[in-house]
Amino acid sequence: MELRQLEYFVAVAEERNFTRAAERVHISQSGVSAQIRQLELELGAPLFDRSGRTVTLTAAGTAALDHARAALAAAGAVGQAVGEVTGLIRGSLTLGMVVGCTLTPLFDALAAFHQAHPGVEIALREDGSDRLVEGVRTGSLDLAVIGAAGAAPADLESLTIVSERLVVAVPDGHPLARRRRVTLRDLAPHPLACMPSGTGLRTLFDQACAARGLRPTIALQAGAADALAGLAARGLAVTVLSESMAARYGDRLTVRPLDDIEEPALLALVWKGAHGPGVREFLTYGRRAFTSGPAS
């Protein structure tokens, strides 16, 4: 039994998909499958039920998962202990990033961290906020930049990067452009273009609509603000964005605040309370980058 086999096993268990697991560990799907089969032969039991559309753990796989995670954590702790004694930080740092993220300070922090600690392998994973939060909780991610509605998850440590209200953006001449204030009920007659489910903006918007018994028509979805703004500018839909996102498109869109959503949309960096030296060091660069200037 090898550590890499345990790493692949944990990746498949958390991703519930061999293709996504292969992307995560940076080898081919066939390579992951072969190593998992070898591990199952050594253990004498199948670890996964492969009969459905998603891969699920068998009883044996469920029993093995926590031990596999512990073994990987213990192996990582060896390098961390030596690094703390010698002053060198090695290993890996896996950072999650919400879909469509274009935060310049995040990339600045990563560049500064890499320059200072070239022995740390950096991996980036882009996904919806819900899956990123779960990745931090399970340990498949060290940190993540997520979108959140009102507050970051209470069970994780967090650093708020952006906190701002939701707005709607429409082309000049649209009926909503003539209003000084727009409410959620005002959106009912219009098709909407929104971020996908699982993102912070969409969660906040959906919760606000549900609280008022409203079911707006989500006609189009896109993970990038540029795409949403482009759809709105062509009159295809009213788009819902955050204030800073919408501010980039003032030359072609009229922006109005959603008057009855007072709770802010957040972008936050989240991590577990117990963490290794790589995370601690990256947080130093992250705090410096995110507090020294505006996020963009």
For each residue, the residues with C-beta under 8 A, 3 or more apart:
1: 5 6 39 42 43
2: 5 6
3: 6 7 71 72 75
4: 7 8 35
5: 1 2 8 9 35 36 38 39
6: 1 2 3 9 10 39 68 71 72
7: 3 4 10 11 25 72
8: 4 5 11 12 21 25 32 35 36 39
9: 5 6 12 13 36 39 47 61 64 65 68
10: 6 7 13 14 65 68 69 72 140
11: 7 8 14 15 21 24 25 32 140
12: 8 9 15 16 17 18 21 32 36 48 55
13: 9 10 16 47 48 57 61 65
14: 10 11 21 135 138 140
15: 11 12 20 21 24
16: 12 13 20 54 55 56
17: 12 20 21 54 55
18: 12 21 22 29 32 33 55
19: 22 23 29
20: 15 16 17 23 24
21: 8 11 12 14 15 17 18 24 25 32
22: 18 19 25 27 28 29 31 32
23: 19 20 26
24: 11 15 20 21 123 125 140
25: 7 8 11 21 22 32
26: 23 123
27: 22 31 32
28: 22 31 32
29: 18 19 22 32 33
30: 33 34
31: 22 27 28 34 35
32: 8 11 12 18 21 22 25 27 28 29 35 36
33: 18 29 30 36 37
34: 30 31 37 38
35: 4 5 8 31 32 38 39
36: 5 8 9 12 32 33 39 40 47 48
37: 33 34 40 41
38: 5 34 35 41 42
39: 1 5 6 8 9 35 36 42 43 47
40: 36 37 43 44 45 46 47
41: 37 38 44
42: 1 38 39
43: 1 39 40 47 60 64
44: 40 41
45: 40 58 60
46: 40 49 58 60 61
47: 9 13 36 39 40 43 57 58 60 61 64
48: 12 13 36 55 56 57 58 61
49: 46 52 55 56 57 58
50: 55
51:
52: 49 55 56
53:
54: 16 17
55: 12 16 17 18 48 49 50 52
56: 16 48 49 52
57: 13 47 48 49 61 62 65
58: 45 46 47 48 49 61 62
59: 62 63
60: 43 45 46 47 63 64
61: 9 13 46 47 48 57 58 64 65
62: 57 58 59 65
63: 59 60 67
64: 9 43 47 60 61 67 68
65: 9 10 13 57 61 62 68 69
66: 69 70
67: 63 64 70 71
68: 6 9 10 64 65 71 72
69: 10 65 66 72 73 138 139
70: 66 67 73 74
71: 3 6 67 68 74 75
72: 3 6 7 10 68 69 75 76
73: 69 70 76 77 139
74: 70 71 77 78
75: 3 71 72 78 79
76: 72 73 79 80 91 276
77: 73 74 80 81 276
78: 74 75 81 82
79: 75 76 82 83 90 91
80: 76 77 83 84 91 276 277 278
81: 77 78 84 85
82: 78 79 85 86 88
83: 79 80 86 87 88 89 90 91 277
84: 80 81 87 277
85: 81 82
86: 82 83
87: 83 84
88: 82 83 119
89: 83 117 119 120 277 278 281
90: 79 83 119 120
91: 76 79 80 83 119 120 121 276 278
92: 120 121 122 123 278
93: 113 120 121 122 123 142 143 278 279 282
94: 123 124 125 140 141 142
95: 110 122 123 124 125 141 142 143 144 145 282
96: 124 125 126 127 132 135 136 141 143 144 145 146
97: 101 106 124 125 126 127 132 144 145
98: 101 126 127 128 129 132 144 145 146 147 199 200 267
99: 126 127 128 195 196 199 223 224
100: 195 199 222 223 224 225
101: 97 98 106 126 145 267
102: 225 296
103: 106 107 145 161 267 295 296
104: 107 108 295 296
105: 108 109 161 289 290 292 293 295 296
106: 97 101 103 109 110 145 286 289 290
107: 103 104 110 111
108: 104 105 111 112 289
109: 105 106 112 113 282 285 286 288 289 290
110: 95 106 107 113 114 122 285
111: 107 108 114 115
112: 108 109 115 116 285 288 289
113: 93 109 110 116 117 120 122 281 282 285
114: 110 111 117 118 120 122
115: 111 112 118
116: 112 113 281 285
117: 89 113 114 120 278 281
118: 114 115
119: 88 89 90 91
120: 89 90 91 92 93 113 114 117 278
121: 91 92 93
122: 92 93 95 110 113 114
123: 24 26 92 93 94 95
124: 94 95 96 97
125: 24 94 95 96 97 132 135 141
126: 96 97 98 99 101
127: 96 97 98 99 131 132 135
128: 98 99 131 132 196 197 198 199
129: 98 132 133 146 147 148 198 199 200 203
130: 133 134 198
131: 127 128 134 135 198
132: 96 97 98 125 127 128 129 135 136 141 144 145 146 270
133: 129 130 136 137 144 146 153 156 270
134: 130 131 137 138
135: 14 96 125 127 131 132 138 140 141 144
136: 96 132 133 139 141 142 143 144 156 270 271 272
137: 133 134 155 156 272
138: 14 69 134 135
139: 69 73 136 272
140: 10 11 14 24 94 135
141: 94 95 96 125 132 135 136 144
142: 93 94 95 136 271 275 276 278 279 282
143: 93 95 96 136 269 270 271 279 282 283 286
144: 95 96 97 98 132 133 135 136 141 269 270 271
145: 95 96 97 98 101 103 106 132 161 267 268 269
146: 96 98 129 132 133 152 200 267 268 270
147: 98 129 195 199 200 201 203 265 266 267
148: 129 151 152 153 200 203 265 266 267 268
149: 200 203 204 207 263 265 266
150: 204 263 264 266
151: 148 154 266
152: 146 148 156 158 160 266 268 270
153: 133 148 156 158 270
154: 151
155: 137
156: 133 136 137 152 153 270 271 272 273
157: 270 271 272 273
158: 152 153 268 269 270 271
159: 268 269 270 283 286 287 290
160: 152 163 266 267 268
161: 103 105 145 266 267 268 269 290 295
162: 242 244 265 266 267 295
163: 160 264 265 266
164: 242 243 244 264 265
165: 242 243 257 258 261 262 264 265
166: 201 204 205 240 241 242 243 257 258 261 265
167: 240 241 242 243 246 255 256 257 258
168: 176 182 187 238 239 240 241 255 256 258
169: 228 229 232 238 239 241 246 249 253 254 255 256
170: 174 176 177 232 238 239 253 254 256
171: 174 177 232 233 234 235 252 253 254
172: 177 254
173: 177
174: 170 171 177 235 238 254
175: 178 179
176: 168 170 179 182 186 187 190 238 254 256
177: 170 171 172 173 174 254 256
178: 175
179: 175 176 182 186 256
180: 256
181: 256 257 259
182: 168 176 179 186 187 256 257 258 259
183: 186 187 258 259 260
184: 187 208 209 212 214 216 258 260 261
185: 188 212 214
186: 176 179 182 183
187: 168 176 182 183 184 190 192 216 238
188: 185 214 216
189:
190: 176 187 217 237 238
191: 217 218 219 220 236 237 238
192: 187 216 217 218 219 220 237 238 239 240
193: 218 219 220 221 222 228 231 232 236 237 238 239 240
194: 201 202 205 218 220 221 228 239 240
195: 99 100 147 199 201 202 221 222 223 228 240
196: 99 128 199 202 221 222 223
197: 128 202 203 206 221
198: 128 129 130 131 202 203
199: 98 99 100 128 129 147 195 196 202 203 223
200: 98 129 146 147 148 149 203 204 265 266 267
201: 147 166 194 195 204 205 240 241 242 265
202: 194 195 196 197 198 199 205 206
203: 129 147 148 149 197 198 199 200 206 207
204: 149 150 166 200 201 207 208 261 263 265
205: 166 194 201 202 208 209 240 261
206: 197 202 203 209 210
207: 149 203 204 210 211
208: 184 204 205 211 212 258 260 261 263
209: 184 205 206 212 214 215 216
210: 206 207 213 214
211: 207 208
212: 184 185 208 209 260
213: 210
214: 184 185 188 209 210
215: 209
216: 184 187 188 192 209
217: 190 191 192
218: 191 192 193 194 221
219: 191 192 193 236 237
220: 191 192 193 194 228 231 236 237
221: 193 194 195 196 197 218
222: 100 193 195 196 227 228 231
223: 99 100 195 196 199 227
224: 99 100 227 228
225: 100 102 228 229 241 245 248
226: 229 230
227: 222 223 224 230 231
228: 169 193 194 195 220 222 224 225 231 232 239 240 241
229: 169 225 226 232 233 239 241 246 248 249 252 253
230: 226 227 233 234
231: 193 220 222 227 228 234 236 237 239
232: 169 170 171 193 228 229 235 236 237 238 239 253
233: 171 229 230 249 252 253
234: 171 230 231
235: 171 174 232
236: 191 193 219 220 231 232
237: 190 191 192 193 219 220 231 232
238: 168 169 170 174 176 187 190 191 192 193 232
239: 168 169 170 192 193 194 228 229 231 232
240: 166 167 168 192 193 194 195 201 205 228 258
241: 166 167 168 169 201 225 228 229 245 246
242: 162 164 165 166 167 201 245 246 265
243: 164 165 166 167 246 247 255 257
244: 162 164 247 248 294 295 296
245: 225 241 242 248
246: 167 169 229 241 242 243 249 250 253 255
247: 243 244 250 255
248: 225 229 244 245
249: 169 229 233 246 252 253 255
250: 246 247 253 255
251:
252: 171 229 233 249
253: 169 170 171 229 232 233 246 249 250
254: 169 170 171 172 174 176 177
255: 167 168 169 243 246 247 249 250
256: 167 168 169 170 176 177 179 180 181 182
257: 165 166 167 181 182 243
258: 165 166 167 168 182 183 184 208 240 261
259: 181 182 183
260: 183 184 208 212
261: 165 166 184 204 205 208 258
262: 165
263: 149 150 204 208
264: 150 163 164 165
265: 147 148 149 162 163 164 165 166 200 201 204 242
266: 147 148 149 150 151 152 160 161 162 163 200
267: 98 101 103 145 146 147 148 160 161 162 200 295
268: 145 146 148 152 158 159 160 161
269: 143 144 145 158 159 161 283 286 290
270: 132 133 136 143 144 146 152 153 156 157 158 159
271: 136 142 143 144 156 157 158 275 279 283
272: 136 137 139 156 157 275
273: 156 157
274:
275: 142 271 272 279 280
276: 76 77 80 91 142 279 280
277: 80 83 84 89 280 281
278: 80 89 91 92 93 117 120 142 281 282
279: 93 142 143 271 275 276 282 283
280: 275 276 277 283 284
281: 89 113 116 117 277 278 284 285
282: 93 95 109 113 142 143 278 279 285 286
283: 143 159 269 271 279 280 286 287
284: 280 281 287 288
285: 109 110 112 113 116 281 282 288 289
286: 106 109 143 159 269 282 283 289 290
287: 159 283 284 290 291
288: 109 112 284 285 291 292
289: 105 106 108 109 112 285 286 292
290: 105 106 109 159 161 269 286 287 295
291: 287 288
292: 105 288 289
293: 105
294: 244
295: 103 104 105 161 162 244 267 290
296: 102 103 104 105 244
